[in-house]
């Protein structure tokens, strides 16, 4: 009896949008048998068939059975799903990138604002397509917790194609890889394809960072990729907290360090609360270390997407500790996080007053500088300048307001 090796990829169901589900069986004879079920058959059916035949020919597949249930998938999704099932059935080093528009050429720097970062499941294209319109500072295509284990292989192709094909409207392109060392398998799908930041979950030591950096450099050399790839370790365990200094020092490509409170509190054996006393030591360690090494400290996500007032309170508390941003799990969280991490009107006015008083004192050659009953020294002035710069970057203050 002939052994049937049938492979599948994608998603299907009444609520599935902008995706497709494929089943594929490699044959030794009979040519290509392709069946397509799609609500847009009359408009795009011929285009979908031609694209699939082109991909099959590219991978030198001469005999196969391919069944497609289409729910409005775009070309980059169809290409990812088909490449996934082909590579499940036969080995190939080739990548099908011919139909993917490479419009994401944004290069980001170390000091870029990362106040809001929107997490998106790495195997759900419908949530990726228009994510840029919410204007987060970064879009995180997640390959870790939001992707089922058996779906991780196909998700890599989808994330790769999304990085190349989707316009995220200026948002930094981020990907959370799988936990070390499994995450090393994700890197070849990301590094040559316009990723800006790699998030490293459950980071616990410098060995993990240096190993990942080594793999990134190897892939960059092989693919001749010159764009910088930044790192954002996520601290989610007691070991990670205790090793935070060695992690921060391990690579100059680290731009931020985030804390993951759900996993950290589980590791500590305590429950996460709104007050956050149970994680105060860990958060303080991360903030202090980040400030010492010029790295952005990023707070954990706020998991209750309906409690916007609770989110506001959480952001204000996070800002007061010294965090500079927070992850988002829903677009509605972005505006609140951005608004309350930004300098307030009172902070901006006080900063302006400090800088004006300082400049006036310098002009008059005064040795003692004061504002009302408060003495002003250089660290206070530098903090005021930082607030002004931040307010300008976030559109809270006219860029023509300058401070020397």
C-alpha positions as CSV (number, residue, x, y, z in Angstrom):
1,X,0.0,0.0,0.0
2,X,1.3,3.4,-0.9
3,X,2.3,5.6,2.1
4,X,0.5,8.9,2.2
5,X,2.6,11.9,3.2
6,X,0.2,14.8,3.4
7,X,1.3,18.1,4.9
8,X,-0.7,21.2,5.9
9,X,-0.2,24.8,6.8
10,X,-2.4,27.8,7.5
11,X,-5.7,28.5,9.3
12,X,-9.3,27.9,8.4
13,X,-12.7,28.5,10.0
14,X,-15.6,30.9,9.9
15,X,-13.6,33.7,11.7
16,X,-10.4,33.3,9.7
17,X,-9.6,36.3,7.5
18,X,-6.7,37.1,5.1
19,X,-5.3,33.6,5.4
20,X,-5.6,30.2,3.7
21,X,-5.3,26.6,4.6
22,X,-3.3,24.2,2.3
23,X,-2.8,20.5,2.2
24,X,0.0,19.2,0.1
25,X,1.0,15.7,-1.0
26,X,4.1,15.1,-3.1
27,X,3.7,12.5,-5.8
28,X,5.9,10.6,-8.2
29,X,3.6,10.9,-11.2
30,X,0.4,12.4,-12.4
31,X,1.5,16.1,-12.7
32,X,0.1,18.9,-10.6
33,X,-3.5,18.6,-9.3
34,X,-4.6,21.9,-7.8
35,X,-8.0,22.5,-6.3
36,X,-9.0,25.9,-5.0
37,X,-12.0,26.9,-2.8
38,X,-12.3,30.7,-2.4
39,X,-15.0,33.3,-1.9
40,X,-13.0,35.5,-4.3
41,X,-12.6,32.8,-6.9
42,X,-14.2,34.8,-9.7
43,X,-11.9,37.8,-9.2
44,X,-8.6,36.3,-8.0
45,X,-8.9,32.5,-8.6
46,X,-6.7,32.5,-11.7
47,X,-4.1,34.7,-10.1
48,X,-3.9,32.4,-7.1
49,X,-3.5,29.3,-9.3
50,X,-0.7,31.0,-11.4
51,X,1.1,32.1,-8.3
52,X,1.0,28.6,-6.8
53,X,2.1,27.0,-10.1
54,X,5.0,29.4,-10.2
55,X,6.1,28.5,-6.7
56,X,5.8,24.8,-7.4
57,X,7.9,25.1,-10.5
58,X,10.5,27.2,-8.6
59,X,10.9,24.3,-6.1
60,X,11.0,21.8,-9.0
61,X,7.8,20.1,-7.9
62,X,6.5,18.2,-10.9
63,X,3.9,15.9,-9.4
64,X,1.7,16.8,-6.4
65,X,-1.8,17.3,-5.1
66,X,-2.5,20.7,-3.6
67,X,-5.8,21.7,-2.0
68,X,-6.4,25.3,-1.0
69,X,-9.1,26.8,1.2
70,X,-8.7,30.5,0.7
71,X,-10.1,33.2,3.1
72,X,-8.8,36.3,1.3
73,X,-5.1,35.6,1.7
74,X,-2.7,38.1,0.1
75,X,0.2,36.9,-2.1
76,X,2.8,36.9,0.7
77,X,0.6,34.7,2.8
78,X,-0.1,32.2,0.0
79,X,3.6,32.1,-0.8
80,X,4.5,31.4,2.9
81,X,1.9,28.7,3.3
82,X,2.9,26.9,0.1
83,X,6.7,27.1,0.8
84,X,6.0,25.7,4.2
85,X,4.2,22.6,3.0
86,X,6.7,22.0,0.2
87,X,9.6,22.1,2.6
88,X,7.8,19.8,5.0
89,X,7.8,17.2,2.2
90,X,11.2,17.8,0.6
91,X,14.5,19.4,1.5
92,X,15.5,22.6,-0.2
93,X,17.8,25.5,0.6
94,X,15.9,27.8,-1.9
95,X,13.6,30.6,-0.7
96,X,10.8,32.0,-2.8
97,X,11.1,35.7,-2.5
98,X,10.4,36.7,-6.1
99,X,6.9,38.1,-5.6
100,X,7.6,39.8,-2.3
101,X,7.9,43.6,-2.5
102,X,10.8,44.8,-0.4
103,X,9.5,48.1,0.8
104,X,10.7,48.0,4.4
105,X,14.1,49.7,4.3
106,X,13.7,51.7,7.6
107,X,17.0,51.6,9.6
108,X,16.6,52.4,13.2
109,X,19.1,53.7,15.8
110,X,19.8,52.8,19.4
111,X,18.2,55.9,20.9
112,X,14.9,55.6,19.1
113,X,11.7,55.9,21.2
114,X,10.3,52.5,22.1
115,X,7.4,53.6,24.3
116,X,4.8,51.5,22.6
117,X,5.4,48.0,21.1
118,X,2.4,46.1,19.7
119,X,2.5,42.3,20.0
120,X,1.0,40.4,17.1
121,X,0.8,36.6,16.8
122,X,3.3,35.4,14.2
123,X,0.9,33.0,12.5
124,X,-2.1,35.3,12.2
125,X,-1.7,37.4,9.0
126,X,-5.0,39.3,9.5
127,X,-3.6,41.1,12.5
128,X,-0.4,42.0,10.8
129,X,-1.7,43.6,7.6
130,X,-3.0,46.9,9.0
131,X,-1.1,47.0,12.3
132,X,0.9,50.1,11.3
133,X,-2.2,52.3,11.2
134,X,-2.3,52.2,15.0
135,X,1.0,54.0,15.0
136,X,2.9,52.0,17.6
137,X,6.6,52.8,18.0
138,X,7.3,49.1,17.2
139,X,5.4,46.1,15.8
140,X,6.4,42.8,17.4
141,X,5.7,39.7,15.2
142,X,5.7,37.0,17.9
143,X,7.1,33.5,17.2
144,X,7.1,32.4,20.9
145,X,4.1,32.1,23.2
146,X,1.4,33.1,20.7
147,X,2.3,30.3,18.2
148,X,1.5,26.7,18.9
149,X,4.4,24.4,18.9
150,X,3.3,22.5,15.8
151,X,2.8,25.8,13.9
152,X,6.2,27.3,14.6
153,X,7.7,26.0,11.3
154,X,5.1,27.6,9.1
155,X,5.0,30.8,11.2
156,X,8.7,31.4,10.3
157,X,7.8,31.7,6.6
158,X,4.9,33.9,7.3
159,X,6.9,36.3,9.5
160,X,9.7,36.4,7.0
161,X,7.3,37.3,4.2
162,X,5.6,39.9,6.3
163,X,8.9,41.6,7.1
164,X,9.6,41.9,3.4
165,X,6.1,42.7,2.1
166,X,4.1,44.7,4.7
167,X,4.4,48.5,5.2
168,X,4.3,49.1,8.9
169,X,4.1,52.9,8.4
170,X,7.3,53.7,10.2
171,X,7.0,51.3,13.1
172,X,10.2,49.6,14.1
173,X,10.0,46.0,12.9
174,X,10.5,43.6,15.8
175,X,10.3,39.8,16.2
176,X,10.2,37.9,19.5
177,X,12.0,34.7,18.8
178,X,11.6,31.4,20.6
179,X,13.4,30.6,23.9
180,X,17.1,29.8,23.7
181,X,18.4,27.7,22.0
182,X,15.3,27.0,19.9
183,X,15.2,30.7,18.9
184,X,18.5,30.2,17.0
185,X,16.5,28.4,14.3
186,X,14.3,31.5,13.8
187,X,17.2,33.9,13.0
188,X,17.8,32.8,9.3
189,X,14.2,33.7,8.5
190,X,14.6,37.2,10.0
191,X,18.1,38.7,9.8
192,X,18.3,39.0,6.0
193,X,14.8,40.3,5.7
194,X,14.6,43.8,7.2
195,X,14.1,43.0,10.9
196,X,15.2,45.9,13.2
197,X,15.0,44.4,16.7
198,X,15.2,40.8,18.0
199,X,13.4,40.2,21.3
200,X,15.0,37.4,23.4
201,X,12.5,35.8,25.8
202,X,13.5,34.4,29.1
203,X,17.1,35.6,28.8
204,X,19.2,34.5,31.8
205,X,22.8,35.0,31.0
206,X,25.5,36.5,28.7
207,X,26.1,33.2,27.0
208,X,22.7,33.3,25.4
209,X,23.3,36.9,24.2
210,X,26.8,36.2,22.8
211,X,25.6,33.0,21.1
212,X,22.7,34.9,19.4
213,X,25.0,37.7,18.4
214,X,27.4,35.2,16.9
215,X,24.7,33.6,14.8
216,X,23.4,37.0,13.7
217,X,26.8,38.1,12.5
218,X,27.3,34.8,10.7
219,X,24.0,35.2,8.9
220,X,24.7,38.8,8.0
221,X,28.1,37.9,6.5
222,X,26.5,35.1,4.5
223,X,23.6,37.1,3.2
224,X,25.6,40.4,2.9
225,X,23.2,42.2,5.2
226,X,24.5,45.5,6.5
227,X,21.5,46.9,8.3
228,X,22.0,46.9,12.1
229,X,20.0,44.4,14.1
230,X,19.3,45.5,17.7
231,X,18.6,43.2,20.7
232,X,16.0,43.5,23.4
233,X,16.4,40.7,26.1
234,X,13.3,40.0,28.2
235,X,14.0,39.2,31.9
236,X,11.4,36.6,33.0
237,X,13.1,34.5,35.8
238,X,15.0,35.0,39.0
239,X,18.2,33.9,37.3
240,X,17.8,36.6,34.7
241,X,17.3,39.3,37.4
242,X,20.4,38.2,39.3
243,X,22.4,38.2,36.1
244,X,21.1,41.5,34.7
245,X,24.5,43.3,34.8
246,X,26.3,40.7,32.8
247,X,23.4,40.6,30.3
248,X,23.5,44.4,29.9
249,X,27.3,44.3,29.4
250,X,27.3,41.4,26.9
251,X,26.7,43.3,23.7
252,X,26.6,46.9,22.4
253,X,23.7,45.9,20.2
254,X,21.3,45.8,23.2
255,X,19.1,48.8,23.0
256,X,16.5,47.9,25.6
257,X,15.8,45.3,28.3
258,X,12.2,44.4,29.1
259,X,10.7,42.6,32.0
260,X,8.1,39.9,31.7
261,X,6.1,39.8,34.9
262,X,3.7,36.9,34.2
263,X,6.6,34.4,33.9
264,X,8.7,36.1,36.5
265,X,6.1,36.0,39.2
266,X,5.4,32.4,38.3
267,X,9.1,31.7,38.7
268,X,9.1,33.5,42.1
269,X,6.0,31.5,43.2
270,X,3.9,34.6,43.8
271,X,0.8,36.2,42.2
272,X,1.1,39.3,40.1
273,X,-0.8,42.3,41.5
274,X,-1.6,45.8,40.3
275,X,0.4,47.2,43.2
276,X,3.5,45.3,42.1
277,X,5.2,45.0,45.4
278,X,6.1,41.4,44.6
279,X,8.2,42.5,41.6
280,X,9.6,45.8,42.9
281,X,13.1,44.4,43.5
282,X,13.4,42.9,40.0
283,X,12.0,46.0,38.3
284,X,14.4,48.3,40.3
285,X,17.4,46.1,39.4
286,X,16.5,46.2,35.7
287,X,15.9,50.0,35.7
288,X,19.1,50.8,37.6
289,X,21.2,48.6,35.4
290,X,19.7,50.0,32.2
291,X,20.3,53.6,33.3
292,X,23.9,52.8,34.2
293,X,24.6,51.3,30.7
294,X,22.5,53.7,28.6
295,X,19.9,51.1,27.8
296,X,16.1,51.7,27.7
297,X,14.2,49.9,30.5
298,X,10.8,48.5,29.2
299,X,8.0,47.4,31.5
300,X,5.8,44.4,31.1
301,X,2.5,44.3,29.3
302,X,-0.8,45.1,31.1
303,X,-2.9,42.0,30.4
304,X,-6.4,43.4,31.1
305,X,-7.3,45.1,27.8
306,X,-10.7,46.2,29.1
307,X,-9.3,48.1,32.2
308,X,-8.1,51.3,30.6
309,X,-8.1,53.2,33.9
310,X,-6.0,50.5,35.5
311,X,-3.6,50.7,32.5
312,X,-3.3,54.5,33.1
313,X,-2.4,53.9,36.7
314,X,0.0,51.2,35.8
315,X,1.8,53.5,33.2
316,X,2.1,56.3,35.7
317,X,3.6,54.0,38.3
318,X,5.9,52.5,35.7
319,X,7.1,55.9,34.6
320,X,7.7,57.0,38.2
321,X,10.0,54.0,38.7
322,X,12.0,55.0,35.6
323,X,10.7,52.7,32.8
324,X,10.6,54.3,29.4
325,X,8.0,52.2,27.6
326,X,5.6,49.2,27.8
327,X,4.4,46.4,25.6
328,X,0.9,46.4,24.2
329,X,-1.3,43.4,23.6
330,X,-4.2,45.4,22.0
331,X,-4.2,48.6,19.8
332,X,-6.5,50.4,22.2
333,X,-3.7,50.4,24.8
334,X,-1.3,52.4,22.5
335,X,-2.7,55.9,22.9
336,X,-2.9,55.6,26.8
337,X,0.6,54.3,27.1
338,X,2.0,57.0,24.8
339,X,0.1,59.8,26.5
340,X,1.1,59.0,30.1
341,X,4.7,58.0,29.4
342,X,5.1,61.4,27.7
343,X,6.1,64.4,29.8
344,X,3.1,66.1,31.4
345,X,2.2,69.8,30.9
346,X,3.5,70.5,34.4
347,X,6.8,68.7,33.7
348,X,7.3,70.5,30.4
349,X,6.7,73.9,32.0
350,X,9.0,73.2,34.9
351,X,11.7,72.0,32.6
352,X,11.4,75.2,30.4
353,X,11.6,77.3,33.5
354,X,14.7,75.5,34.7
355,X,16.5,75.9,31.4
356,X,15.6,79.6,31.1
357,X,16.8,80.3,34.6
358,X,20.0,78.4,34.0
359,X,20.8,80.2,30.8
360,X,20.1,83.5,32.4
361,X,22.3,82.8,35.3
362,X,25.1,81.7,33.0
363,X,24.8,85.0,31.0
364,X,25.0,87.0,34.2
365,X,28.0,85.0,35.5
366,X,26.1,83.9,38.6
367,X,27.7,81.2,40.7
368,X,24.5,80.1,42.4
369,X,21.4,79.3,40.3
370,X,17.9,79.1,41.8
371,X,14.3,78.8,40.7
372,X,12.0,80.1,43.4
373,X,13.2,78.4,46.6
374,X,14.9,75.5,44.7
375,X,18.6,75.4,43.9
376,X,19.5,74.3,40.4
377,X,22.6,72.2,39.6
378,X,23.9,70.6,36.4
379,X,22.1,67.2,36.8
380,X,18.8,69.0,37.3
381,X,19.4,71.0,34.1
382,X,20.3,67.9,32.1
383,X,17.1,66.2,33.3
384,X,15.1,69.3,32.2
385,X,16.8,69.1,28.7
386,X,15.9,65.5,28.4
387,X,12.3,66.2,29.2
388,X,12.2,69.0,26.6
389,X,13.9,66.8,24.0
390,X,11.4,64.0,24.8
391,X,8.4,66.4,24.6
392,X,9.5,67.6,21.1
393,X,10.0,64.0,19.8
394,X,6.5,63.1,21.0
395,X,4.9,66.3,19.5
396,X,4.1,67.8,22.9
397,X,6.3,70.8,22.3
398,X,7.1,72.9,19.2
399,X,10.4,71.8,17.8
400,X,11.4,75.5,17.5
401,X,11.7,75.7,21.3
402,X,15.4,75.1,21.8
403,X,17.6,74.8,24.8
404,X,21.3,75.3,24.8
